[in-house]
Amino acid sequence: MIYARLAAMTYVAWGILHLGVAYGVYQLGTTLDAGVLQGRIYQGAWNLTFFALFGTVVVSAGDIGFIVTLLIPGTVPLVPGALGPVLWIIALALSTIALKSAPHSQRQPT
């Protein structure tokens, strides 16, 4: 049970981190002239916001794309860029431990 709680707290930390990043992306958009580029930046902020809000469902899809398209090529610096993926990996590991350590009766509805 402790692993499930720790996993949940880590997912929440991941979400809070990404809400902050979404706000930063939005702020970047406000510095641009109105147009397609500004709209795409705003769309990125929107996407980050909803990845954060629905994180426990879509974290893997969002972070794998971030890792492959921005972190690995070096477009985003490893520090602080890797913080989100590190939180995701910790939450994923804790969730897995929680599921594997739960009694069988708690894993499946009866």
C-alpha positions as CSV (number, residue, x, y, z in Angstrom):
1,M,0.0,0.0,0.0
2,I,2.9,2.4,0.7
3,Y,4.2,2.0,-2.9
4,A,0.8,2.9,-4.3
5,R,0.7,6.0,-2.2
6,L,4.3,7.0,-3.1
7,A,3.5,6.4,-6.8
8,A,0.4,8.6,-6.5
9,M,2.4,11.3,-4.9
10,T,5.1,11.1,-7.6
11,Y,2.4,11.3,-10.4
12,V,1.0,14.4,-8.6
13,A,4.6,15.9,-8.5
14,W,4.9,15.1,-12.2
15,G,1.6,16.9,-12.8
16,I,2.5,20.0,-10.8
17,L,5.9,20.2,-12.6
18,H,4.1,20.1,-16.0
19,L,1.5,22.7,-15.0
20,G,4.4,25.0,-14.3
21,V,6.0,24.2,-17.6
22,A,2.7,24.7,-19.4
23,Y,2.4,28.2,-17.9
24,G,6.0,29.0,-19.0
25,V,5.2,27.9,-22.6
26,Y,2.0,30.0,-22.5
27,Q,4.1,33.0,-21.3
28,L,6.5,32.4,-24.2
29,G,3.5,32.5,-26.6
30,T,2.5,36.0,-25.2
31,T,5.8,37.4,-26.5
32,L,5.1,36.4,-30.1
33,D,3.1,38.2,-32.7
34,A,-0.3,36.8,-33.4
35,G,-0.2,34.1,-36.0
36,V,0.3,30.4,-36.6
37,L,3.6,30.2,-34.6
38,Q,1.9,31.8,-31.6
39,G,-1.1,29.5,-32.0
40,R,1.1,26.4,-32.0
41,I,2.9,27.6,-28.9
42,Y,-0.4,28.1,-27.2
43,Q,-1.5,24.6,-28.4
44,G,1.7,23.2,-26.8
45,A,0.8,24.9,-23.5
46,W,-2.7,23.5,-23.8
47,N,-1.4,20.0,-24.4
48,L,1.0,20.2,-21.5
49,T,-1.8,21.4,-19.2
50,F,-4.0,18.4,-20.1
51,F,-1.1,15.9,-19.9
52,A,-0.6,17.2,-16.4
53,L,-4.2,17.0,-15.4
54,F,-4.8,13.6,-16.9
55,G,-1.2,12.4,-16.1
56,T,-1.9,9.0,-14.6
57,V,-3.4,7.9,-17.9
58,V,-1.2,9.7,-20.5
59,V,2.1,10.2,-18.8
60,S,3.9,7.5,-20.8
61,A,2.6,8.7,-24.1
62,G,3.6,12.3,-23.3
63,D,7.0,11.7,-21.8
64,I,8.2,9.1,-24.4
65,G,7.5,11.6,-27.1
66,F,9.3,14.3,-25.2
67,I,12.3,12.0,-24.6
68,V,12.6,10.9,-28.2
69,T,11.9,14.2,-29.9
70,L,13.6,16.8,-27.6
71,L,15.7,15.2,-24.8
72,I,17.7,12.7,-26.8
73,P,18.5,15.0,-29.7
74,G,19.7,17.6,-27.1
75,T,17.2,20.3,-28.1
76,V,16.3,20.6,-24.4
77,P,19.1,20.4,-21.9
78,L,19.3,17.3,-19.8
79,V,19.0,19.5,-16.6
80,P,16.2,20.4,-16.0
81,G,14.7,18.6,-19.0
82,A,15.0,15.1,-17.5
83,L,13.1,16.0,-14.3
84,G,9.7,15.1,-15.8
85,P,10.9,11.7,-17.2
86,V,12.7,10.9,-14.0
87,L,9.5,11.5,-12.0
88,W,7.6,9.4,-14.5
89,I,10.0,6.5,-14.3
90,I,9.9,6.6,-10.4
91,A,6.1,6.7,-10.5
92,L,6.0,3.8,-13.0
93,A,8.4,1.7,-10.9
94,L,6.4,2.4,-7.6
95,S,3.1,1.6,-9.4
96,T,4.6,-1.7,-10.6
97,I,5.9,-2.6,-7.2
98,A,2.5,-1.7,-5.7
99,L,0.6,-3.9,-8.2
100,K,3.0,-6.8,-7.7
101,S,3.0,-6.6,-4.0
102,A,-0.7,-6.3,-3.5
103,P,-2.6,-9.4,-2.4
104,H,-4.2,-11.1,-5.4
105,S,-7.7,-10.3,-4.1
106,Q,-6.9,-6.6,-4.3
107,R,-5.6,-6.7,-7.9
108,Q,-8.8,-8.0,-9.5
109,P,-12.4,-7.4,-8.8
110,T,-14.3,-10.4,-7.5
